Amino acid sequence: MQEGSCLRIYLSESDEIDGKPAVETILQRCQQSGLTGVTVLRGIEGLGTHGIHSTAFLSLSSDLPILVEAMDTHEKINLAIKSLKPHLTGKLVATWPVSMLKDS
């Protein structure tokens, strides 16, 4: 087992960074930081500071919750956070230690 960190960023589909979709910018920054495994998950429902976001309210909601999650070494996760921090004002970012098992 290898020790590392998990990084999770909570967003909405409508979030932007420098005029581009936030997810696009975040993935680019993660790649530049050397992260090799980043997953983007689209939620079907969520509750945030702006109320409930759900597919039940509109058949094609454009502001559903998005989770960006990555697991890697502590060093790479910290480098990614340093690169992303100026762009994530007002967003929830969580990290925690993980034990990773990867078969080659």
Secondary structure, 3 states (H helix, E strand, C coil): CEEEEEEEEEEECCCEECCEEHHHHHHHHHHHCCCCCEEEEECCEEEECCEEEECCCCCCCCCCEEEEEEEECHHHHHHHHHHHHHHCCCCEEEEEEEEECCCC
